[in-house]
Amino acid sequence: MLEGKAVINETDMLQTMQQDALHLAAKALDIFDITEPTEIAQFIKKEFDESYGTGWQCIVGTDFGSFVTHSQGCFIHFLIGSLAFLLFRGTVNLAADANRIPPLEAVKA
């Protein structure tokens, strides 16, 4: 699996969400060619919307810059080979989906 080769640059996600992101990226790379970053991003975004509620954004590519506002606990930037992945949840009405994101207090140090 490719997620073992992922390098996380920055994240504030819980470990389980990080693993979901890496697993979905690897799955997307099994389905789509590396030259199809839009399809890869769409696949990951739709899966995260379904699992964790709406409002997720995903950017995939080899050369991009970003400056985004994200919800706390909902950001990851990682690399698999030369392909970069930026996945985050924008600031949305979280009240509707509050039960889908585990509270940060639940994290044990």
Secondary structure, DSSP 4 states (H G I P E B T S, - for coil): -GGGGEEEEEE-S-HHHHHHHHHHHHHHHHHS-TT-HHHHHHHHHHHHHHHH-S-EEEEEESS--------TT-EEEEEETTEEEEEEE-S--GGGGGGGS--GGG---
